[in-house]
Amino acid sequence: MNTQRGNSAQASIGELALRLVAADTDGWTPEGVKAAGAELGWVWKEGAHGPVLVTGRAAGDACPRPVGEYEKRYVHGESYVEIAVPLATPAPDAAAQAAAFRAAKDEVTAVLGDPSVMGSHGDMGPFYASEPDWGAPFLRWRGRANTLELRAGKAGPELVLQPTDPAENWFWRQGVGEEHSISGFFGSNRDEANIGLGFPGGWTARSWETVTRSLGDFLGALPAEATALGVRFAMPFYGRNSRSAPLLFEVVCGDRLSIGCFVPDDVDAAALGWGTVAEHPRTASVFADDDPKWRVDAGGPGEPKGRALAEMLVATARAAGVSEPTDLIVGGEACYVDGYSLTFYGLGLPTG
């Protein structure tokens, strides 16, 4: 074993991260996972819903995930696909959950450095797991054999030790081209740890209803996820018409979501739901007072009404002459965030 024997019940999040990264699961065999837990000072227990590692930590016990029906296609001899350790149990609202995730991120980054991968699972995590309603941010410190992930759990942030190949194999195989086959977004940096990292193909929205759903899911969670990850998004959307592809929207999101609208003068933006800086004064720190004239302040974590915002953007795009979903284009500038190259899989929109 590589870890130092001893109980980690009182270990800080950073210390726990170091110990998990050093853990030896012996190829994720049953014996190896039990031994890794013992090295951490945890006690194996068979629970009503599967095995549990009793940690003594205030946030709860760790949960090893055995290979079952949804995992077996993606493993190569592993008996388990993760050990998930809860870190905190904040209030269930989006702001509290995002803040707890960000605090955990800061502690882990302080000892392990910047994660090599960051993103959001959207509404479907690895092996078809459901995700929290407020958002599904994740960060990964990728290793050749094992990867440490900080993710949004059902009750709060979790540190998850996992064999690298199964989760990546699952993700890669979702690139089948069907609508909503991949959700969320995925970003990687130039860390050497990402050598050999594979990327699945995406999917394309075939109807405006699909665009409305995917865009609504994305915008509704964006302030919470941006806050949790500690990043700022600046996303231009272009609308291709019969003559050109002008800028239509600018989505800007850190701890609040602001959207600017650049529609032609013959489109009644006010009737479509857009306001000015007088109606949305918080946007004054994001956009100039009259450029764009039309904008909306959608709020912070948990506040955006994703479906309503998406309906407004789709109606505006169509009023501006965008006839097909494939003509609503995410600007390529949006794909570079704080040193990470992102793919917005869950939108189902072209990038250019």
Secondary structure as the mmCIF struct_conf table of DSSP 4:
data_model
#
loop_
_struct_conf.conf_type_id
_struct_conf.id
_struct_conf.beg_label_comp_id
_struct_conf.beg_label_asym_id
_struct_conf.beg_label_seq_id
_struct_conf.end_label_comp_id
_struct_conf.end_label_asym_id
_struct_conf.end_label_seq_id
BEND BEND1 THR A 3 THR A 3
HELX_LH_PP_P HELX_LH_PP_P1 GLN A 4 ARG A 5
BEND BEND2 GLY A 6 GLY A 6
TURN_TY1_P TURN_TY1_P1 ALA A 9 GLN A 10
HELX_RH_AL_P HELX_RH_AL_P1 ILE A 13 ALA A 22
HELX_RH_3T_P HELX_RH_3T_P1 ASP A 26 TRP A 28
HELX_RH_AL_P HELX_RH_AL_P2 PRO A 30 GLU A 39
TURN_TY1_P TURN_TY1_P2 LEU A 40 GLY A 41
STRN STRN1 VAL A 43 GLY A 47
TURN_TY1_P TURN_TY1_P3 ALA A 48 HIS A 49
STRN STRN2 GLY A 50 VAL A 54
TURN_TY1_P TURN_TY1_P4 ALA A 58 ALA A 59
STRN STRN3 ALA A 62 ALA A 62
STRN STRN4 CYS A 63 PRO A 66
TURN_TY1_P TURN_TY1_P5 GLU A 69 GLU A 71
HELX_RH_3T_P HELX_RH_3T_P2 LYS A 72 TYR A 74
BEND BEND3 HIS A 76 GLY A 77
BEND BEND4 SER A 79 SER A 79
STRN STRN5 TYR A 80 PRO A 86
BEND BEND5 PRO A 92 ASP A 93
HELX_RH_AL_P HELX_RH_AL_P3 ALA A 94 LEU A 112
BEND BEND6 ASP A 114 ASP A 114
BEND BEND7 SER A 116 SER A 116
STRN STRN6 VAL A 117 SER A 120
TURN_TY1_P TURN_TY1_P6 GLY A 122 ASP A 123
STRN STRN7 MET A 124 GLY A 125
HELX_RH_3T_P HELX_RH_3T_P3 PRO A 126 TYR A 128
STRN STRN8 ALA A 129 SER A 130
TURN_TY1_P TURN_TY1_P7 ASP A 133 TRP A 134
STRN STRN9 PRO A 137 TRP A 141
BEND BEND8 ARG A 144 ALA A 145
STRN STRN10 ASN A 146 ALA A 152
BEND BEND9 LYS A 154 GLY A 156
STRN STRN11 PRO A 157 PRO A 163
HELX_RH_AL_P HELX_RH_AL_P4 THR A 164 ARG A 173
TURN_TY1_P TURN_TY1_P8 GLN A 174 GLN A 174
BEND BEND10 VAL A 176 VAL A 176
TURN_TY1_P TURN_TY1_P9 GLU A 179 HIS A 180
BEND BEND11 SER A 181 ILE A 182
BEND BEND12 GLY A 184 GLY A 184
STRN STRN12 PHE A 185 SER A 188
BEND BEND13 ARG A 190 ARG A 190
HELX_RH_3T_P HELX_RH_3T_P4 GLU A 192 ASN A 194
TURN_TY1_P TURN_TY1_P10 ILE A 195 GLY A 196
BEND BEND14 SER A 207 SER A 207
HELX_RH_AL_P HELX_RH_AL_P5 TRP A 208 LEU A 229
TURN_TY1_P TURN_TY1_P11 GLY A 230 GLY A 230
STRN STRN13 PHE A 233 GLY A 239
BEND BEND15 SER A 242 ARG A 243
STRN STRN14 LEU A 247 CYS A 253
BEND BEND16 GLY A 254 ARG A 256
STRN STRN15 LEU A 257 CYS A 261
TURN_TY1_P TURN_TY1_P12 ASP A 265 ASP A 266
BEND BEND17 VAL A 267 VAL A 267
TURN_TY1_P TURN_TY1_P13 ALA A 269 ALA A 269
HELX_RH_3T_P HELX_RH_3T_P5 ALA A 270 LEU A 272
TURN_TY1_P TURN_TY1_P14 GLY A 273 GLY A 273
STRN STRN16 GLY A 275 GLY A 275
TURN_TY1_P TURN_TY1_P15 VAL A 277 GLU A 279
HELX_RH_3T_P HELX_RH_3T_P6 PRO A 281 SER A 285
TURN_TY1_P TURN_TY1_P16 VAL A 286 VAL A 286
BEND BEND18 PHE A 287 PHE A 287
STRN STRN17 ALA A 288 ALA A 288
TURN_TY1_P TURN_TY1_P17 ASP A 289 ASP A 290
STRN STRN18 ASP A 291 ASP A 291
BEND BEND19 PRO A 292 LYS A 293
STRN STRN19 TRP A 294 GLY A 299
BEND BEND20 GLY A 300 GLY A 300
TURN_TY1_P TURN_TY1_P18 PRO A 301 GLY A 302
HELX_RH_AL_P HELX_RH_AL_P6 GLY A 306 ALA A 319
TURN_TY1_P TURN_TY1_P19 ALA A 320 GLY A 321
BEND BEND21 GLU A 324 GLU A 324
HELX_RH_3T_P HELX_RH_3T_P7 PRO A 325 ASP A 327
STRN STRN20 LEU A 328 VAL A 330
HELX_RH_3T_P HELX_RH_3T_P8 GLY A 332 CYS A 335
STRN STRN21 TYR A 336 VAL A 337
TURN_TY1_P TURN_TY1_P20 ASP A 338 GLY A 339
STRN STRN22 TYR A 340 THR A 343
HELX_RH_3T_P HELX_RH_3T_P9 TYR A 345 LEU A 347
STRN STRN23 THR A 351 THR A 351
#
